[in-house]
Amino acid sequence: MDTAHFRRCVDLHWPKIILTSLLCWTLGTQVQAQDIRIKRVYLQDYDDKPVHYGFYFAAPSTRFNIKYSNAFISDTTLRIYSPSRTGFRVGFILNGYLSDRFDIRLTPAVSLYGREIIYDFPNGTSRTLTRESTWLEFPLLLKYKSERRHNSRMYLVAGGSFGVETNVRRREVLGATRLSTNTTDLQVEYGVGFEQFFEFFKFSPELRFSHGIPNLFQQTPIANASIRRLTSHTVTIYLNFE
């Protein structure tokens, strides 16, 4: 009696058993296909090439670091400061392979800046001096790369940058709101980035900090002796394509 009862159960439920088996097999195949698609590695021989080229767009947030002179104590100015202003930068990438962990990068660029210095006075008024300028900049950086994980990896960069202002008008008479500064700059740069490999290119967002070394300040009748030193300071977000 038990054997016959078992046979009847199998006869009654075998369509459900087959349907369930087919459903599980289908779902397993889809999951496996998705897993294979996620783990596909793009540009596997990317690091085998000694030189890579690319371009980038960047949004620098820049200002002056100000150091006061002793004359500021007796000056009528309440405060002198430089707010951050957003500019624009576009450039090219020349990346040279050194080892599995290190690259060297030259990233020449054209940058548009609009730096300001604001004088606040005790009576509630203020005066703004502006330096709108176009710079040619030549950053030379050493890049340290982490181990690649499928299609991504992190990296660090550090180095220096030399810049030259190009829109200098020698015979221009300084107005009441135009700031006079030196036309060359040398900066220390460092930053961090993330590389994402795609089928035909590599995309790398990057955050970089730049600190100017030389004094850019030029004293004029409208930029008084209360300032002893001006240096550039920039924080830049890069979108690199290689």
HELIX and SHEET records of a PDB file:
HELIX    1   1 ASP A    2  ILE A   38  1                                  37    
HELIX    2   2 TYR A   46  ASP A   48  5                                   3    
HELIX    3   3 ASN A   70  ILE A   73  5                                   4    
SHEET    1   A 5 ARG A  79  TYR A  81  0                                        
SHEET    2   A 5 ALA A 109  ASP A 120 -1                                        
SHEET    3   A 5 PHE A  88  TYR A  97 -1                                        
SHEET    4   A 5 VAL A  51  TYR A  68 -1                                        
SHEET    5   A 5 ARG A  85  THR A  86 -1                                        
SHEET    1   B 8 ARG A  79  TYR A  81  0                                        
SHEET    2   B 8 ALA A 109  ASP A 120 -1                                        
SHEET    3   B 8 PHE A  88  TYR A  97 -1                                        
SHEET    4   B 8 VAL A  51  TYR A  68 -1                                        
SHEET    5   B 8 ILE A 227  PHE A 241 -1                                        
SHEET    6   B 8 LYS A 202  GLY A 212 -1                                        
SHEET    7   B 8 THR A 184  PHE A 197 -1                                        
SHEET    8   B 8 SER A 152  GLU A 165 -1                                        
SHEET    1   C 4 ARG A  79  TYR A  81  0                                        
SHEET    2   C 4 ALA A 109  ASP A 120 -1                                        
SHEET    3   C 4 SER A 126  LYS A 145 -1                                        
SHEET    4   C 4 PHE A 102  LEU A 106 -1                                        
END                                                                             
